Structure formats: C-alpha cells, structure tokens
C-alpha cells in the first residue's frame, strides 16, 4: 500500500550516482545513513522479497534479527511522505512517481542498444558519469557499481560506433573520449579513436593515439596492444617500418661501400 501523505504532493527524486541525495522538488531531504542504505537497495532491487533485502543489508545478523531490523526501517520510512514506497505481499519498491537517476542511465543505455537515433540521446555522454554511491563498500553496492560502470562503457562505445558509421566523426570522437576518460586502460575506446582519425584521413592523429595507448599499457601493465588494434595501422605504418629496417651489412645507408670493403 502507498505510504501515508501521498507521493503526489511533491516531485520526489532519488539520486544514487555521485552520492546519496533525496530531493523533494529541489529541496534536499535529510535521511539518516541507516535508512539511506535501505532506500538505496530498494531502488536498485525493485520488487525484491524482504528476506533478500534483509540478508543484503544485515549479512552478519540472523535471519530473524535482519527481518526485524528491516521492518523497523520500513516503518520509519513510511512515516515520511518524502520517502514514498509501495508494498505488495512480501515485496517493497519505491513508488512509481519517484524518479531514480539509475533508471535514467539504464533507460538511455537500452535506447542506444535498441538502435534509436543516437542524436536523440544527447544525454548519453552525461548519463552515469559519476560512480554509484562512492564511499560505500557494501558487497551489493560494489556489485551494482561495477554493473553500471560496464553498462555505461558499452553504451558510450556503441554511441561512438554508431556515429562513426554515420560519418559524424566529431560526435563519435566525443563519445569515444568520454569512454576513454572513464576507463583509460580499456582498449576498445582507444581503438575507436584510431578508427575515427583514420576515417577522417588524419594519419598523424591515428598513429599518435596508438602510441600514446601503447606506452600507457606498457607502463601500467607491461602489456602490448592487441593484434586487432595493431592491425588498424598496418597500411599507415608500412612505409615507416620499411624505412626503419636494418640495411644490409655490405653497404651503408648512403649506398657507399663500407670501410671493410675498401682495398688497403
């Protein structure tokens, strides 16, 4: 059943990316840290049974004690009209009128994945730019944080690839650089940047981007770029590699006989 007071009284939004914030219209609502954890988990696991919520929130407590703590927390939350929730049987979720920023990220990623015109998803670059609940180290937070991070990385790479295919190189580069900033050691966005520069005919930029990533990978992980990334520049680097091959031992680079070949 809905909480007392009704959620229609104000525009309520819950923000978990970049830190916990509950807003009523534009006014922050103070929520104790213990109740923040309950609200955040309910938002991330809508419709989860109470036993699952209790086990995640109080993993070291007995099942009975954890369920008792959850009942107390839900009772406290239901007293505040700024924390509207709905309960049906053994499940609890935020009221549908509560806007959750995580849902906006997931929805944007779904539209990109389904092939919607990326020009209509201008918010893709900004969506999820901040980590989920930084400074929180609960196991369920760490799991959700990594899931959303990977979701955003794949979304940005898809946006860049779609713009590249459409010939919108500036937009493609912007999305690829956004993904690169989120995970500097991930190869896929670096590979996209090289492809974009090559598509524009900027051979120098493509080669520079490749060697910047190669040096970073060597320095941080002592690894080399994958063969697939190196192959992107095969045609561009072929003349450079040919010119840098060692010359034969019988002649110098200038074509003059070597000192060893002169008569005494």
N, C-alpha and C positions, 0 to 999 in steps of 0.2 A: 504494500500500500504506500501511497505517496507520503512524504513527511508532512507534518503539520505546518501550516503557513503558506503552502503552495509555492511551487517554483516560478509561477508566472509573475510574481511580484517584482522581480528584477532580472536583469540579464546576468547570469552566473557563468563564469568560465574558470576552468581549472587548467593551470599551466604546470607541466612537469619537465619540460625541456629548458635547461638552463637553471633549474631550481624550482622548488615548490612555491606556487602562488595561486591563491584563490581570490578571484575578483568578483565583486558584486557591482555591476556596471563597471566603473573604473576605480572603485574603492577597494583596496586590499582588505581581506578578511583575515583576522588573526586566528590561526589554528594551532593548537599545541602539537609538538613534534610527534607524540604518540599517535594522535588522530590523523596527522598528515600521512603517516605510513599506511593507515587503514584506508583513507581516501585514495591514495595513490594506487594501492594494489587493486582496489575495487575498480578504479578507472582503467587499469591495464588488463585486468582479468574480468571483464563484464560477464555476469551470469555464472561465475564460479560458485560451487557449493560452499557453504560456510565451513565445512570441515577442511577443505583445501585452503581457504583463506586463513583460517586459524593456524594450520600447520605451517604455512609460509611465514606468517607474522610472528609466531612464537614457536620456533622449531625445537627449542630445548625444553619446552613445557609438556606436561602430559596432555593427551587429547582433551580430557575433561576440563583441565585448567585453561587450555588455549581457547576452547569454545566459550568458556565463561568470560574470559578477557574480551573476546570478540563481541559477545552480547552486550557487555558494558560499554564498549567503544561505540557500537551501533546505536545504543540508546542515547548516548551523549550527542552523537552526530544528528540524530533525529530531532533533538530539541532546538536545533538551529536551522531556520528557514534558508540560510545561505548555503547549507550543505544538503541539497535535496537528493534523495535516493528513492528507489523503488525496491520493494521486496516481494518476491513471489515464491511461496513454498520455502525451499531451503536455499534459494539464491538471492543475491543482492547485487544491484548495479546502480550507477549514477542515473538520475532522472534524464530522459532523452533531451530535455531542454538545456542541460549543462553542456557547454562547449568544451571539448578537451583538445588541447593542441596536438597531442599524439595522433588523434583521429584525423586531423588535417594533414599531417605528414603521410599517414598510411593511405588516405584517400588520394592525395596527389600522386603518390607512387603507383597506385592502382591505375589512375588515368594514363600515366605515362606508359605503363606496362601494356595497357589495352590499346595503345596506338593512337590516343587522342592527339590532335594537333598540338605539338609542344608549344606553339606560340600562344595558346590559350592557358598554358600552365606556367605563367611567368613567376609564380611563387615557388617553383620547384627549387630554384637556387637558394632561396632563403629558408625553405621548409627544413626543419630539423637541424639547423646549423649548430645548435647547442646540444650538448650531451644530456641524456636523461638523468635528472636528479644527481648532479655532480656532488661528490662528497658523501653519497650514500653507498654503503658497501654490503647491503643485504644480498644474499645469493640471487633472489628473484630480481633485484634491481640490476645486478651485473648481467644477468641473462637477457633481460629486456633491453638494456643499454646496448649490448652488442648486436642484438637483433635489429634494432632501429638504426644503428650505425651502418650495418651492412645493407639494410633496405635503402638508406639514403645514398650510399655509394653507388649501388646498382642503378638507382633512379637517375643520378647525375650522369652516369656513363651512358645510359640509354638516351637521355636528352641530348648529350653531345653527339652520339652516333646518329640520331635522327636528324639533327641539324646538319651534320656533315653530309649525309646522303642527299638532303635537300639543297645543298650548296650554300647554306647560311653559315659561313665559316666563322664569322665573329661570334655568333651565338654559340656555336659548337665549342670554340676555344674557351669561352667564358665558363661553360658548364664543366669542361674537362679540367680547367684550372681550379674550379671550386672543389671538384672531387680530389684533385691532387693536394690541395691545402688540407682536406680532411684526413687524408692518409698519404703522406709523402712517399712512403716506400712501396706502395701498391703500383704494380706495373701498368695495369690497364689504362688509367688516365694518362700516364706518360706516353703510352703507345698511341693513344688518341691524339695527343698534342702533336706527335711526329706526323701522323697521318694528315692532320689538318694543315700543318705547314706545307707538306708535300702537295696537298690538293690545291693550295694557293700558289704553288710554284716557288715557295720560299725555302730553297735548299739549305741555305746557311742556317736559318732558324731551326729546321728539322734536325740537322746534324748537331747543332748546339744543344738542343733539347735532349737528344740521345746521349751525348757525352756528359751532360750535367747529371742525368739519371744514372748512367753507368758509374760515374765517380761517387755519387751518393751511395749506391748499392755496394760498391767495393769498400767504402769507408765504414759503413754501418753494419753490413752483414757479411762482407768478404764474399760476395756473390757476383755473378755476371748477369746481364740482361738475358732473357730467354732467346732461343734461336728465332722465335717468331718475331720478336721486336727487332733483332739484328737484321733479319731479312728485309724489313721495311726499307732499309737504306742500302741494300746491295747495289742497286743501279747507281745511286748517287755517289757512293763511296768507291765504286770500282776504279775510276781513274786515279783517285788518291792512293789506293792500295797498290795499283800498278806502278805508280811513280815512286813509291817508297820501298819497292822490292830491292833486295841486295843485288848489286851488279856483279857480273862475272869476275872471277879472280884474275883473268888475264888482261883486263883493261880497266882504266879508271872511268869515272862518270863522264869525263870530258871526251873520252874516246882516244886519248893519248896512250901510247904504250906505257906500261908500268915500269918503274925503275928496275925491277927484277928482269925485265925483258931486254934491257939495253946491253950492247956489247961493251966489254971493258977494253 
